[in-house]
Amino acid sequence: MTSDRDRILKMIEAGQVSAQEAAQLLDALSSEQRSGDRVRARLVRVRVSDLSGGRLKANVTIPVGLINVGLRLGARLAPQLSGSAIEELLRSIEHGATGRLLEWQDLEEGERIELFVE
């Protein structure tokens, strides 16, 4: 972005664009960067580790757009994570929550399941 910004400033200096046109270009660059940050930040990481030794068994990253399907499928596999808990989790994700949103221990399988939004 810095090189694009410098290029726009040089165009002003050379008289190729007006200050108003340059301001519009800089605004467009700024909004592109914010959009790109939002897209990058909207990934969900699911980490499964062994309870006894902490060994990582799975580490999967998926786009937020697929989390609805994934959580609903997970609810069928783990009925404890169904209903209002999933709805609340989905609302948190939709409202931009980041960090660890879920930590669940499956004692029967000896696994810890963590869900992060990055």
TORTORVO-828315 format. One record per residue (C-alpha): residue in one letter; x, y, z. Coordinates in steps of 0.02 Angstrom, whole numbers, plus 50000, padded with zeros to 5 digits. Example, Ala and Ser with C-alpha at 12.3 -4.5 7.8 and 13.67 -1.06 7.14 Angstrom:
<mivos>
A506154977550390 S506844994750357 
</mivos>
This chain:
<mivos>
M500005000050000 T501455011950036 S502075011149857 D500315014649791 R500165029349909 D501865036049855 R501365034149673 I499785044449703 L500785058049792 K502015058749646 M500545060449526 I499965075749625 E501735082849621 A501835080449433 G500125088549408 Q499365072649335 V497925072449460 S497075085549566 A497095085149756 Q495265079949754 E495595065449634 A497085060049739 A496015060349896 Q494755048849811 L496155037049759 L496865036849936 D495135033450008 A494925018849888 L496615011749940 S496155013450122 S494475004550101 E495304990450002 Q496524987650145 R495114987250274 S494134974850167 G495664963950148 D495944964050337 R494144958850367 V494274944550243 R495884938150320 A495184939450495 R493684928650457 L494394911350469 V493904898050595 R495214886250665 V494664869950744 R495994861550850 V495804844150924 S497094838151050 D497334822951159 L496814826051340 S498114814451415 G499674821051330 G499094836951243 R499654829951074 L498844839150929 K497714827250831 A496944839550708 N497154857750662 V495954863450527 T495604880950461 I493994884650367 P493164900550304 V491844908050418 G490564905650279 L490664886850305 I490584887050495 N488684886250498 V488694869750405 G490154863250509 L489364867350675 R487714859550625 L488624843850572 G489604844150735 A487974845250832 R487444828750758 L489084820750810 A489074828950983 P487294832151042 Q487964842251190 L488414856051066 S486684858350992 G485254870651006 S485534887251092 A487404884451116 I487684883550928 E486524898150895 E487474908751022 L489134903750946 L488534908250771 R487894925150833 S489584928850912 I490474924850749 E489264935450647 H489544950150764 G491424949450734 A492034940050888 T493834933950878 G494924922750984 R494434906351066 L492544904851065 L492364886751117 E493324874251221 W492514857451246 Q493174841351321 D492534824751259 L492984813351404 E492364797751316 E493554800751170 G494904808851277 E494964824351168 R494934843251190 I494094852851050 E494434871351030 L493664883550906 F494544900050867 V494034914150751 E495534922850675 
</mivos>
